[in-house]
Amino acid sequence: MKFSMIFEAQLADPTVEREHQLFRDSVEQAVLAERMGFDGIWAVEHHSLKWYAHMSAPEIFLTWVAARTSTLRIGHGVVCMPFRFNHPARVAERAATLDLLSGGRLDLGAGRGGTLQETSLCGVDRERTAQEVEEALRIIGAAWQRDELEHHGELLDIDPHPVLPRPAQAPHPPLFLACSREETLARAARLGVGALVMGFAGPESVARMRRTYDAARAERDSAHFVSTEVNDHFSVLCPTIVLDDPERARSVGVRGQRFFAQSIGHWYGGGGVPDEAVVEGADEAAGMRAAEELMVARLHEQDIPVRPSSTATFQADHAYGSAEDAVAYVERLREAGADEIMCLIQMGTVPQEACMETIRQWGEKVIPRFRDDGPRTSVTVRSTPDTTHEGAHP
């Protein structure tokens, strides 16, 4: 079982000063994550999604974190692969550079970045995003298999060119695909890449998605793989806030998730601007239900189908509360088939002190329950370097 964190760079009340502090806080969280025994971090790529995700250049953020750490795996969760966001040859060059400078610690995920807000910024053809993502993965999977890359696909033609530099991990860092629907999971399995399961629907949904992934793995044909290197790693989202006061942790966590749900609903579902007010003592569960009802009403008004995925982000039964609550939730995710627990801690209304305390609680009380090396009782770095994270992702 692996443990990681994912950064959206969410921001309530996004002034310039608060935005700058958000990035400094996120780096501080990532550095502490390594000290507390997390295996890696992931950073999203989104564009122009105010409130929801200010992480538009994850390659810079991840490079800064890599320079501040030594064992932490550094993950693109994900690169927007449509060609007008990022040409696949440029993705390969940047990924190899970060992989070699980090000592082979990079994981590389692909995604569509398919909101109208994002695609309109860069002139991306929304009808081609899935096809472009798959072709980009094939180009990256082949980039260092020979001395020169040559590709003649349905969308791109690349005459022979060397792709420089070469990554530390041969032939390339492990490849992943962002998955929020069962059809995307089946595609990831068929392509031979790992799954980054980004949904909020909980362990029962994760179990169904794992069955979909495994069924596609059992039936796949290696002729469809994007690379000679197959990655079957299954990483799942785990929203969490853990504090000494479990009730406060639940309140802070549910409030943060409501901001997440409202901000993603604004850009993906046509909802209103997220409610940024944090009221001490408020019934956050009731606020979440009211926000969900409002979102459903707006979808009905716009004749947009209300699917389970439309309201999954309003489901608040996650790892909020005490360390024991988090352990129990991880057990459920493990039973559902998770290979990696991808903690979502940094949400728009969650204060920095709550994020840092949650990371400490996971390092001292949660992660050790799933390790063989015993509990971590302080935030000091191990006396001898841990090299188990070097090289390719297991």
Phi, psi and omega per residue, in radians:
M1 nan 2.211 3.100
K2 -1.854 2.716 -3.122
F3 -2.294 2.312 -3.131
S4 -2.488 3.095 3.054
M5 -2.271 2.622 3.094
I6 -2.126 2.427 -3.099
F7 -1.996 2.098 3.005
E8 -1.661 -0.356 -2.996
A9 1.022 0.991 3.087
Q10 -1.432 2.640 -3.038
L11 -2.656 1.990 2.933
A12 -1.397 2.618 3.138
D13 0.847 1.123 -2.968
P14 -1.374 1.348 2.954
T15 -1.396 2.885 3.119
V16 -1.053 -0.773 -3.101
E17 -1.101 -0.769 -3.132
R18 -1.187 -0.622 3.101
E19 -1.105 -0.777 3.127
H20 -1.108 -0.724 3.129
Q21 -1.157 -0.608 3.111
L22 -0.979 -0.768 -3.126
F23 -1.211 -0.674 3.081
R24 -1.123 -0.705 3.114
D25 -1.127 -0.692 -3.118
S26 -1.137 -0.696 3.073
V27 -1.094 -0.745 3.119
E28 -1.056 -0.706 3.099
Q29 -1.106 -0.756 -3.113
A30 -1.120 -0.729 3.119
V31 -1.099 -0.748 3.105
L32 -1.138 -0.627 3.137
A33 -1.000 -0.744 3.094
E34 -1.091 -0.769 -3.125
R35 -1.101 -0.511 -3.103
M36 -1.631 0.128 2.992
G37 1.678 0.128 3.044
F38 -1.182 2.618 -3.115
D39 -1.485 -0.498 -3.078
G40 -2.940 3.060 3.007
I41 -2.284 2.788 3.035
W42 -2.240 2.576 3.045
A43 -2.287 2.356 -3.141
V44 -1.361 2.962 2.869
E45 -2.226 2.061 3.036
H46 -2.408 2.788 -3.082
H47 -2.314 2.246 3.035
S48 1.141 0.340 3.139
L49 -1.697 1.264 3.130
K50 -0.894 2.486 -3.069
W51 1.353 -0.982 -2.976
Y52 -1.248 -0.805 -3.077
A53 -2.726 1.969 3.100
H54 -1.699 0.169 -3.111
M55 -1.533 1.467 -3.098
S56 -1.667 -0.332 -3.116
A57 -2.284 1.184 -3.054
P58 -1.094 -0.448 3.133
E59 -1.082 -0.533 3.104
I60 -1.333 -0.820 3.107
F61 -1.008 -0.832 -3.095
L62 -1.153 -0.619 3.091
T63 -1.137 -0.721 3.115
W64 -1.096 -0.756 3.122
V65 -1.157 -0.722 3.132
A66 -1.026 -0.653 -3.141
A67 -1.224 -0.405 -3.123
R68 -1.641 -0.048 -3.060
T69 -2.300 3.041 -3.111
S70 -2.339 -0.448 -3.115
T71 -2.081 -0.306 -3.056
L72 -1.134 2.236 3.041
R73 -1.272 2.534 -2.999
I74 -2.017 1.978 -2.968
G75 -2.071 2.299 2.927
H76 -1.439 1.887 -3.135
G77 -2.157 0.968 0.454
V78 -2.575 3.124 2.866
V79 -1.513 2.325 3.004
C80 -1.259 1.922 -2.977
M81 -1.565 -0.237 3.025
P82 -0.910 2.466 -2.871
F83 -1.065 -0.541 -3.115
R84 -1.380 -0.297 2.935
F85 -1.352 -0.919 -3.032
N86 -2.629 2.032 3.047
H87 -1.149 2.365 -3.043
P88 -1.035 -0.568 3.091
A89 -1.147 -0.637 3.095
R90 -1.216 -0.646 3.053
V91 -1.045 -0.785 -3.135
A92 -1.064 -0.755 3.140
E93 -1.105 -0.814 -3.125
R94 -1.139 -0.753 -3.115
A95 -1.096 -0.751 -3.137
A96 -1.116 -0.693 -3.140
T97 -1.104 -0.802 3.128
L98 -1.172 -0.649 3.141
D99 -1.124 -0.764 -3.103
L100 -1.231 -0.681 -3.132
L101 -1.236 -0.479 3.126
S102 -1.537 -0.027 -3.133
G103 1.363 0.569 3.085
G104 1.406 0.721 -3.069
R105 -1.929 0.161 -3.004
L106 -1.554 2.435 2.885
D107 -2.060 2.429 -2.983
L108 -2.162 1.920 3.113
G109 -1.820 2.668 -3.131
A110 -2.082 2.562 3.093
G111 -2.703 3.058 -2.993
R112 -1.643 -0.572 -3.027
G113 0.981 0.863 -2.852
G114 -1.587 0.163 3.113
T115 -1.217 2.645 3.094
L116 -1.036 -0.655 3.133
Q117 -1.025 -0.734 -3.105
E118 -1.354 -0.850 -3.064
T119 -1.118 -0.581 -3.132
S120 -1.214 -0.443 3.114
L121 -1.120 -0.732 -3.020
C122 -1.933 0.116 3.112
G123 1.232 0.563 -3.131
V124 -1.352 2.400 3.067
D125 -1.402 1.885 -3.059
R126 -1.106 -0.448 -3.122
E127 -1.306 -0.274 -3.069
R128 -1.894 0.027 -2.965
T129 -1.052 -0.786 -3.119
A130 -1.113 -0.727 3.139
Q131 -1.156 -0.694 3.138
E132 -1.195 -0.654 3.101
V133 -1.065 -0.799 -3.123
E134 -1.126 -0.749 3.139
E135 -1.155 -0.643 3.087
A136 -1.075 -0.732 3.100
L137 -1.078 -0.674 3.126
R138 -1.152 -0.685 3.120
I139 -1.140 -0.805 -3.139
I140 -1.147 -0.683 3.116
G141 -1.108 -0.425 -3.114
A142 -1.779 -0.129 -2.918
A143 -1.006 -0.628 -3.065
W144 -2.047 0.262 3.140
Q145 -1.265 -0.466 3.058
R146 -2.283 3.037 -3.134
D147 -1.105 -0.496 3.119
E148 -2.322 2.425 3.059
L149 -1.431 2.285 2.964
E150 -2.333 2.249 -3.072
H151 -2.451 2.280 3.070
H152 -2.322 1.613 -3.075
G153 -1.916 -2.983 -3.137
E154 -1.218 -0.469 -3.033
L155 -2.009 -0.511 -3.070
L156 -2.289 2.494 2.959
D157 -2.076 2.196 3.102
I158 -2.219 1.986 3.049
D159 -1.215 2.865 -3.045
P160 -0.950 2.174 3.081
H161 -2.542 2.438 2.945
P162 -1.249 2.473 3.065
V163 -1.849 2.007 -2.990
L164 -2.165 2.520 -0.072
P165 -1.416 -3.113 3.051
R166 -1.602 2.537 -3.140
P167 -1.294 2.857 3.079
A168 -1.232 -0.643 3.123
Q169 -1.493 2.163 -3.079
A170 -1.738 2.359 -0.038
P171 -1.448 -0.203 -3.129
H172 -2.895 2.885 3.042
P173 -1.076 2.709 3.101
P174 -0.985 2.438 -3.095
L175 -1.813 2.481 -3.118
F176 -2.360 2.863 3.027
L177 -2.291 2.350 3.053
A178 -1.198 2.303 -3.060
C179 -2.319 2.136 3.023
S180 -2.161 -0.163 3.131
R181 -2.249 2.756 -3.076
E182 -1.134 -0.596 3.137
E183 -1.164 -0.554 3.084
T184 -1.243 -0.647 3.080
L185 -1.079 -0.769 3.113
A186 -1.079 -0.675 3.106
R187 -1.122 -0.771 3.128
A188 -1.013 -0.781 3.138
A189 -1.110 -0.747 -3.138
R190 -1.126 -0.605 -3.134
L191 -1.398 -0.204 3.138
G192 1.383 0.536 3.133
V193 -2.097 2.768 3.138
G194 -1.224 2.828 -3.110
A195 -1.928 2.231 2.967
L196 -1.815 1.751 -3.025
V197 -1.523 1.895 -2.938
M198 -1.689 0.130 -3.006
G199 -1.453 2.819 3.132
F200 -1.813 0.109 -2.907
A201 -1.282 -0.220 3.031
G202 1.773 3.072 -3.023
P203 -1.019 -0.641 -3.133
E204 -1.110 -0.740 3.086
S205 -1.144 -0.702 3.107
V206 -1.041 -0.726 3.132
A207 -1.073 -0.734 3.102
R208 -1.112 -0.727 -3.126
M209 -1.172 -0.638 3.093
R210 -1.116 -0.701 3.104
R211 -1.105 -0.694 3.092
T212 -1.085 -0.782 -3.135
Y213 -1.095 -0.815 -3.110
D214 -1.179 -0.637 3.107
A215 -1.106 -0.726 3.112
A216 -1.190 -0.621 3.072
R217 -1.081 -0.723 -3.095
A218 -1.155 -0.481 -3.048
E219 -1.806 -0.048 -2.970
R220 -1.286 2.795 3.123
D221 -2.003 2.223 -3.082
S222 -1.063 -0.295 3.114
A223 -1.131 -0.344 -3.126
H224 -1.621 -0.103 -3.117
F225 -1.079 2.546 3.120
V226 -1.474 -0.165 -3.101
S227 -2.704 2.844 2.999
T228 -1.256 -0.304 3.128
E229 -1.706 2.048 -3.120
V230 -1.716 2.365 3.120
N231 -2.186 2.042 -3.112
D232 -1.922 0.468 -3.071
H233 -1.317 2.377 -3.028
F234 -2.103 1.788 -3.068
S235 -1.883 2.320 -3.044
V236 -2.185 2.560 -3.125
L237 -1.259 2.463 3.098
C238 -2.406 1.606 3.052
P239 -1.096 2.329 -3.057
T240 -2.725 2.454 2.858
I241 -2.412 2.198 -3.129
V242 -2.230 2.126 -3.141
L243 -2.364 2.942 3.070
D244 -1.092 -0.566 3.083
D245 -1.678 1.746 -3.056
P246 -1.057 -0.634 -3.124
E247 -1.162 -0.718 3.088
R248 -1.136 -0.680 3.115
A249 -1.044 -0.754 3.131
R250 -1.141 -0.713 3.141
S251 -1.123 -0.811 3.137
V252 -1.118 -0.743 -3.110
G253 -1.162 -0.822 -3.127
V254 -1.142 -0.672 3.093
R255 -1.101 -0.750 3.097
G256 -1.093 -0.715 3.139
Q257 -1.184 -0.604 3.094
R258 -1.102 -0.722 3.067
F259 -1.066 -0.764 3.108
F260 -1.010 -0.857 -3.082
A261 -1.126 -0.719 -3.123
Q262 -1.226 -0.645 -3.120
S263 -1.277 -0.676 3.075
I264 -1.214 -0.609 3.084
G265 -1.135 -0.560 3.112
H266 -1.091 -0.775 -3.047
W267 -1.563 -0.497 -3.072
Y268 -1.754 -0.443 -3.029
G269 -2.168 0.127 3.107
G270 1.308 0.346 3.124
G271 -1.335 3.094 -3.126
G272 -1.351 3.100 3.078
V273 -1.119 2.403 -3.092
P274 -1.058 2.522 3.090
D275 -1.322 2.015 -3.047
E276 -1.642 -0.158 -3.052
A277 -1.204 2.276 3.042
V278 -1.945 1.991 -3.069
V279 -1.899 2.070 3.133
E280 -1.023 2.323 3.094
G281 1.401 0.047 -3.123
A282 -1.201 2.667 3.075
D283 -1.415 1.629 -3.031
E284 -1.225 -0.545 3.100
A285 -1.114 -0.728 3.089
A286 -1.144 -0.670 3.084
G287 -1.087 -0.663 3.104
M288 -1.138 -0.763 3.130
R289 -1.101 -0.722 3.134
A290 -1.136 -0.695 3.121
A291 -1.135 -0.674 3.113
E292 -1.134 -0.776 3.134
E293 -1.065 -0.677 3.125
L294 -1.147 -0.728 3.119
M295 -1.097 -0.787 3.140
V296 -1.060 -0.744 3.128
A297 -1.067 -0.728 3.141
R298 -1.151 -0.701 3.102
L299 -1.076 -0.738 3.108
H300 -1.076 -0.738 -3.128
E301 -1.063 -0.584 -3.089
Q302 -1.677 0.160 -3.134
D303 1.002 0.604 3.060
I304 -1.681 2.233 -3.117
P305 -1.023 2.397 3.090
V306 -1.633 1.737 3.131
R307 -1.755 2.889 3.072
P308 -0.946 -0.624 -3.140
S309 -1.186 -0.370 -3.131
S310 -1.207 -0.530 -3.038
T311 -2.038 0.064 -3.074
A312 -1.047 -0.589 -3.094
T313 -1.192 -0.216 3.119
F314 -1.608 -0.015 3.106
Q315 -1.433 2.024 -2.916
A316 -1.883 0.325 3.101
D317 -1.527 1.454 -3.097
H318 -2.327 -2.844 -3.027
A319 -1.479 1.055 3.078
Y320 -1.859 2.239 3.103
G321 2.418 -2.292 -3.121
S322 -1.558 2.992 3.060
A323 -1.063 -0.641 3.114
E324 -1.143 -0.634 3.051
D325 -1.059 -0.743 -3.138
A326 -1.167 -0.715 3.099
V327 -1.032 -0.792 3.141
A328 -1.086 -0.669 -3.139
Y329 -1.207 -0.702 3.093
V330 -1.097 -0.676 3.083
E331 -1.008 -0.737 3.125
R332 -1.136 -0.701 3.108
L333 -1.183 -0.648 3.107
R334 -1.129 -0.764 3.098
E335 -1.101 -0.509 3.126
A336 -1.322 -0.211 3.067
G337 1.972 0.240 -3.130
A338 -1.253 2.337 2.969
D339 -1.597 -0.415 -3.077
E340 -2.528 2.383 3.070
I341 -1.738 2.028 -3.057
M342 -1.819 1.665 -3.002
C343 -1.274 2.231 2.991
L344 -1.777 1.840 -3.088
I345 -1.977 -0.756 -3.085
Q346 -1.396 1.665 3.042
M347 -2.066 2.784 -2.850
G348 -0.953 -0.581 -3.088
T349 -1.838 0.047 -3.107
V350 -1.414 2.125 -3.129
P351 -1.200 2.707 -3.094
Q352 -1.000 -0.703 -3.113
E353 -1.110 -0.581 3.100
A354 -1.243 -0.658 3.072
C355 -1.084 -0.836 -3.095
M356 -1.142 -0.710 3.126
E357 -1.162 -0.649 3.092
T358 -1.088 -0.753 3.115
I359 -1.069 -0.750 3.118
R360 -1.101 -0.766 -3.115
Q361 -1.106 -0.727 3.099
W362 -1.104 -0.742 -3.124
G363 -1.166 -0.627 -3.077
E364 -1.550 -0.549 -2.937
K365 -2.194 -0.335 -3.064
V366 -1.839 -1.070 -3.092
I367 -0.963 -0.749 -3.127
P368 -1.029 -0.418 3.132
R369 -1.190 -0.271 -3.123
F370 -2.045 0.290 3.120
R371 -2.053 2.931 3.087
D372 -1.768 -0.078 -3.005
D373 -1.779 0.281 3.015
G374 1.412 3.020 -3.056
P375 -1.264 2.659 3.055
R376 -1.733 2.139 -2.989
T377 -1.876 -0.069 3.116
S378 -2.639 3.053 -3.117
V379 -1.680 0.247 3.121
T380 -1.318 2.629 3.136
V381 -1.292 2.574 3.089
R382 -1.012 2.590 -3.088
S383 -1.243 -0.472 3.079
T384 -2.092 2.455 -3.090
P385 -1.077 2.459 3.047
D386 -1.623 1.983 -3.081
T387 -1.757 0.162 -3.064
T388 -1.216 -0.231 -3.106
H389 -1.688 0.000 -3.104
E390 -1.385 2.733 3.127
G391 1.432 -2.850 -3.048
A392 -1.220 2.642 3.088
H393 -1.155 2.319 -3.128
P394 -1.151 nan nan
